[in-house]
Amino acid sequence: MDEFIKSFLMIFVLLNPFIMSIYMLEIVKAMDYKTFAHQMVRAIIISFVVFFLFAWAGDMIFTDILQIRFLAFLIFGGIIFLIIGIRLILGTGPAIEPPKKASDHVSASIAMPYIVGPGTISASVIAGSRLSLFPALLSIFLALNLSLFALLAFKRYHDFLQQHNEKLLQRYTEIAGRVTALFTGSFAIDMIIKGIENWLSQYTF
């Protein structure tokens, strides 16, 4: 059970709906609640299928199919997160560019890169290695659905504030963006360090 809880928390923290709400702010603004909910449910289903494949196949996808080492993916993912964090700190635009048509068939664009990314894919591989297949998939399923619930609640909150107190919404966005940048940058460095440490541990000097 401890490994199950650890896997669930790891995936949920990486999904982090608080951070995702900042990444997806342009999409949240562009859609009405019903459309947003519909697209998010589809995005969650797409993401679950991807995570299922990585939890089930694990390192085989990297070594046998993609023919790259998992550690290389981990380090590169850390670099991508670091760039996103720097952009948020400097305020040089959205962390990830929103789809051009935010109101129509964007579930795949929401799934990747907002949900399916280097961190969450890595977490799926780790969950699959820690647990048998069903508990690993259950931990992923619960983390995805809890994140979905939180994002739908944020959409309601956003729409209410946009109509009644837009200044408060702008303050939330600015503060949350800075906090997001600190978390994203710190997590990126941790991913890079873990990748390098695991790579060095394979060699004896």
Phi, psi and chi 1 to 4 in degrees:
 res  aa     phi    psi   chi1   chi2   chi3   chi4
   1 MET       -  -35.8 -177.3   58.8   70.0      -
   2 ASP   -60.6  -42.7  -73.2  -18.5      -      -
   3 GLU   -66.2  -35.2  -67.8  -61.4  -31.7      -
   4 PHE   -63.4  -47.7  176.2   85.1      -      -
   5 ILE   -64.1  -41.4  -66.3  173.2      -      -
   6 LYS   -61.7  -42.3  -74.3  179.8 -177.5  178.1
   7 SER   -66.5  -43.7  -63.2      -      -      -
   8 PHE   -60.3  -48.2  163.0   75.5      -      -
   9 LEU   -65.8  -38.4  -70.9  175.6      -      -
  10 MET   -61.5  -45.3  175.9  175.2   58.8      -
  11 ILE   -68.6  -42.5  -64.2  166.8      -      -
  12 PHE   -65.3  -41.1 -179.7   70.9      -      -
  13 VAL   -64.0  -37.9  167.3      -      -      -
  14 LEU   -70.6  -37.8  -72.0  173.7      -      -
  15 LEU   -66.4  -45.4  -72.5  170.5      -      -
  16 ASN    39.3   85.1 -158.6  -36.0      -      -
  17 PRO   -58.2  -26.4   16.6  -28.9      -      -
  18 PHE   -60.7  -46.4  173.7   77.5      -      -
  19 ILE   -72.1  -41.4  -68.6  177.9      -      -
  20 MET   -61.8  -32.8 -152.1 -174.7  -56.1      -
  21 SER   -63.4  -30.4   66.6      -      -      -
  22 ILE   -76.3  -43.4  -59.4  -58.7      -      -
  23 TYR   -57.5  -39.3  -69.8  166.2      -      -
  24 MET   -97.7   16.6  -63.9  175.5   58.1      -
  25 LEU   -59.2  -39.7 -166.3   57.0      -      -
  26 GLU   -64.6  -37.4  -66.0  -58.1  -42.1      -
  27 ILE   -69.3  -41.2  -65.7  176.6      -      -
  28 VAL   -59.2  -41.6  171.0      -      -      -
  29 LYS   -67.6  -36.6  -70.2  178.4 -179.9  177.8
  30 ALA   -78.8  -23.6      -      -      -      -
  31 MET  -106.8  148.5  -68.1 -177.9  179.2      -
  32 ASP   -76.6  167.3   60.1   75.0      -      -
  33 TYR   -61.3  -43.2 -179.7   81.1      -      -
  34 LYS   -63.3  -44.5 -175.7  177.6  179.1 -179.7
  35 THR   -65.8  -43.4  -57.0      -      -      -
  36 PHE   -60.4  -45.8  179.8   76.4      -      -
  37 ALA   -61.7  -42.7      -      -      -      -
  38 HIS   -62.3  -47.0  175.9   68.7      -      -
  39 GLN   -67.2  -36.2  -64.1  -64.4  -23.2      -
  40 MET   -67.0  -41.1  -79.5  -58.1  -52.6      -
  41 VAL   -61.6  -44.1  168.8      -      -      -
  42 ARG   -63.5  -39.6  -68.4 -179.6   60.8 -176.0
  43 ALA   -64.8  -38.7      -      -      -      -
  44 ILE   -64.3  -40.8  -70.7  -65.6      -      -
  45 ILE   -63.9  -45.4  -66.6  171.4      -      -
  46 ILE   -59.8  -45.1  -66.9  169.9      -      -
  47 SER   -63.3  -40.9  -58.3      -      -      -
  48 PHE   -62.3  -39.4 -179.4   76.2      -      -
  49 VAL   -62.4  -43.4  171.7      -      -      -
  50 VAL   -63.9  -46.8  174.5      -      -      -
  51 PHE   -64.0  -35.5  -66.2  151.4      -      -
  52 PHE   -58.7  -45.8  162.5   76.4      -      -
  53 LEU   -60.9  -43.1  -67.6  174.4      -      -
  54 PHE   -74.2  -35.0  -79.7   96.7      -      -
  55 ALA   -68.1  -34.8      -      -      -      -
  56 TRP   -78.2  -49.0  171.3   54.1      -      -
  57 ALA   -88.1  -29.1      -      -      -      -
  58 GLY    60.8 -134.8      -      -      -      -
  59 ASP   -63.6  -20.4  -74.6  -25.7      -      -
  60 MET   -58.9  -36.6 -175.8 -177.1   71.4      -
  61 ILE   -62.3  -40.7  -66.3  178.4      -      -
  62 PHE   -75.1  -49.1  -68.9   98.3      -      -
  63 THR   -78.0  -41.8   55.8      -      -      -
  64 ASP   -93.8  -36.8  -63.6  -21.0      -      -
  65 ILE   -94.1  -58.2  -61.2  175.6      -      -
  66 LEU   -78.6  -22.0  -59.5  177.5      -      -
  67 GLN    58.4   43.7  -62.1 -175.2   29.4      -
  68 ILE  -132.4  157.8   60.4  172.7      -      -
  69 ARG   -81.0  142.4  -77.4 -179.8  -72.4 -176.2
  70 PHE   -58.5  -35.3  175.6   65.3      -      -
  71 LEU   -63.9  -34.9  -64.6  179.7      -      -
  72 ALA   -64.2  -40.3      -      -      -      -
  73 PHE   -63.9  -40.2  177.5   79.7      -      -
  74 LEU   -63.4  -44.9 -165.6   65.4      -      -
  75 ILE   -67.1  -44.6  -66.6  171.3      -      -
  76 PHE   -63.7  -39.6  179.7   71.2      -      -
  77 GLY   -61.2  -37.9      -      -      -      -
  78 GLY   -62.9  -39.6      -      -      -      -
  79 ILE   -63.9  -41.9  -65.9  171.3      -      -
  80 ILE   -61.9  -45.7  -64.3  -63.4      -      -
  81 PHE   -60.7  -38.4  -93.1  108.8      -      -
  82 LEU   -63.7  -42.0 -174.6   59.3      -      -
  83 ILE   -62.4  -42.5  -67.3  171.0      -      -
  84 ILE   -61.3  -45.0  -69.1  171.8      -      -
  85 GLY   -62.2  -41.0      -      -      -      -
  86 ILE   -64.2  -41.9  -68.5  171.5      -      -
  87 ARG   -61.5  -39.3  -70.2 -170.4   68.0 -174.3
  88 LEU   -67.6  -41.1  -76.1  168.9      -      -
  89 ILE   -64.0  -44.0  -77.4  -75.1      -      -
  90 LEU   -79.7  -14.8  -62.7  178.8      -      -
  91 GLY    66.7   41.2      -      -      -      -
  92 THR   -94.2   21.2   55.8      -      -      -
  93 GLY   122.3 -178.8      -      -      -      -
  94 PRO   -58.9  144.4  -19.2   30.1      -      -
  95 ALA   -59.3  -38.4      -      -      -      -
  96 ILE  -135.0  132.0  -57.4  172.1      -      -
  97 GLU   -63.4  132.3  -66.7  -63.0  -29.8      -
  98 PRO   -72.7  156.2   26.6  -34.2      -      -
  99 PRO   -59.8  150.7  -21.1   31.7      -      -
 100 LYS   -66.7  -34.1  -67.2 -179.0  179.9  179.2
 101 LYS  -113.9   88.5  -65.5 -177.7  178.9 -179.8
 102 ALA   -75.9   -7.0      -      -      -      -
 103 SER  -108.1    2.4   59.7      -      -      -
 104 ASP  -144.2  115.1 -172.7   31.6      -      -
 105 HIS    53.0   56.2  -55.0  -59.9      -      -
 106 VAL  -112.6   14.4  -62.5      -      -      -
 107 SER   -59.8  -39.3   52.4      -      -      -
 108 ALA   -67.0  -37.1      -      -      -      -
 109 SER   -69.4  -30.4  -61.6      -      -      -
 110 ILE   -72.8  -43.5  -67.0  172.8      -      -
 111 ALA   -58.3  -42.6      -      -      -      -
 112 MET  -133.2  116.3 -176.5  177.4  -69.2      -
 113 PRO  -107.2    5.6   36.6  -34.3      -      -
 114 TYR   -69.8  -37.8  -64.2  106.4      -      -
 115 ILE  -105.3  -52.0  -57.8  174.6      -      -
 116 VAL   -86.3  111.1  178.3      -      -      -
 117 GLY  -145.5 -178.8      -      -      -      -
 118 PRO   -56.6  -41.3  -23.9   33.3      -      -
 119 GLY   -67.9  -47.2      -      -      -      -
 120 THR   -71.4  -34.9   49.4      -      -      -
 121 ILE   -64.1  -44.4  -71.8  176.6      -      -
 122 SER   -59.5  -42.3  -59.4      -      -      -
 123 ALA   -63.9  -36.3      -      -      -      -
 124 SER   -65.6  -42.2  -61.5      -      -      -
 125 VAL   -61.8  -44.5  174.0      -      -      -
 126 ILE   -65.4  -41.9  -66.3  169.8      -      -
 127 ALA   -61.3  -41.0      -      -      -      -
 128 GLY   -65.6  -29.1      -      -      -      -
 129 SER   -82.2  -28.3   65.1      -      -      -
 130 ARG   -78.5  -37.7  -76.1  177.5  174.6  174.6
 131 LEU  -120.8  164.6  -54.9  164.0      -      -
 132 SER   -70.2  169.5   57.4      -      -      -
 133 LEU   -60.2  -48.5 -176.1   58.6      -      -
 134 PHE   -62.8  -50.2  179.1   75.3      -      -
 135 PRO   -60.8  -35.6  -24.3   34.8      -      -
 136 ALA   -63.1  -44.9      -      -      -      -
 137 LEU   -66.8  -36.3  -66.9 -179.9      -      -
 138 LEU   -65.0  -41.8 -178.3   59.8      -      -
 139 SER   -63.2  -39.8   67.2      -      -      -
 140 ILE   -66.4  -44.9  -65.8  168.8      -      -
 141 PHE   -60.1  -46.2  178.2   80.8      -      -
 142 LEU   -64.9  -41.6  -68.7  175.5      -      -
 143 ALA   -64.5  -41.2      -      -      -      -
 144 LEU   -64.7  -43.3  -77.4  170.5      -      -
 145 ASN   -72.4  -34.2  -81.7  -86.3      -      -
 146 LEU   -66.0  -38.9 -173.5   57.4      -      -
 147 SER   -65.4  -40.7  -62.7      -      -      -
 148 LEU   -59.8  -47.2  172.6   62.6      -      -
 149 PHE   -59.0  -43.5  175.4   79.7      -      -
 150 ALA   -65.6  -40.1      -      -      -      -
 151 LEU   -69.1  -37.5  -75.8  167.6      -      -
 152 LEU   -66.7  -37.2  -67.2 -179.6      -      -
 153 ALA   -65.1  -40.1      -      -      -      -
 154 PHE   -62.8  -39.7  170.2   77.5      -      -
 155 LYS   -59.9  -44.2  171.5   62.8  176.6  172.0
 156 ARG   -60.0  -46.1  -71.8  -73.3 -164.7 -167.6
 157 TYR   -62.6  -43.3  174.0   73.9      -      -
 158 HIS   -62.3  -47.6  172.4  -85.7      -      -
 159 ASP   -64.0  -37.8  -69.3  -10.6      -      -
 160 PHE   -64.7  -47.9  174.8   80.7      -      -
 161 LEU   -67.2  -34.3  -76.2 -177.4      -      -
 162 GLN   -62.7  -31.8 -164.8  169.2   35.6      -
 163 GLN   -85.1  -31.9  -66.3  178.4    1.3      -
 164 HIS  -111.0  -27.8  -62.8   85.7      -      -
 165 ASN  -154.5   76.2 -162.9  -25.4      -      -
 166 GLU   -67.9  -30.3 -168.1  167.3   -6.7      -
 167 LYS   -63.9  -40.2  -70.8 -176.3  177.7  179.5
 168 LEU   -64.4  -37.3 -178.2   59.8      -      -
 169 LEU   -64.1  -41.2  179.2   62.0      -      -
 170 GLN   -64.3  -40.3  -69.7  174.9   -7.9      -
 171 ARG   -63.4  -43.4  -71.4  177.2 -173.9  171.9
 172 TYR   -58.5  -44.6  164.6   80.4      -      -
 173 THR   -62.4  -42.7  -57.0      -      -      -
 174 GLU   -65.6  -48.0  -69.6  173.5    3.3      -
 175 ILE   -65.9  -47.1  -65.7  170.7      -      -
 176 ALA   -63.2  -34.8      -      -      -      -
 177 GLY   -63.7  -41.1      -      -      -      -
 178 ARG   -67.6  -44.1  -58.7  -63.3  179.6 -174.3
 179 VAL   -63.0  -41.4  173.2      -      -      -
 180 THR   -59.0  -42.5  -63.6      -      -      -
 181 ALA   -62.2  -42.6      -      -      -      -
 182 LEU   -63.0  -45.1  -67.7  173.0      -      -
 183 PHE   -65.7  -46.0  179.0   88.1      -      -
 184 THR   -62.6  -45.3  -57.1      -      -      -
 185 GLY   -63.5  -42.2      -      -      -      -
 186 SER   -65.3  -42.2  -60.2      -      -      -
 187 PHE   -65.6  -37.0  179.8   73.5      -      -
 188 ALA   -61.9  -46.0      -      -      -      -
 189 ILE   -62.1  -39.7  -63.3  -63.2      -      -
 190 ASP   -63.8  -40.8 -172.2   61.6      -      -
 191 MET   -61.2  -43.9  -77.6 -177.5   69.0      -
 192 ILE   -64.3  -45.1  -65.3  170.2      -      -
 193 ILE   -62.6  -44.5  -68.9  172.5      -      -
 194 LYS   -60.6  -42.8  -77.9 -179.0  179.3  176.8
 195 GLY   -61.5  -44.4      -      -      -      -
 196 ILE   -67.9  -42.7  -66.1  173.2      -      -
 197 GLU   -61.6  -44.3  -75.9  177.7  -14.9      -
 198 ASN   -67.1  -34.3  -70.4  -26.8      -      -
 199 TRP   -67.7  -44.2  173.7   65.2      -      -
 200 LEU   -67.4  -30.2  -69.0  175.2      -      -
 201 SER   -68.5  -15.8   67.4      -      -      -
 202 GLN   -78.9   -9.9  -63.4  176.0   -1.6      -
 203 TYR  -120.4  149.2  -59.2   90.0      -      -
 204 THR  -113.4  130.5   56.1      -      -      -
 205 PHE  -108.9      -  -63.1   95.3      -      -
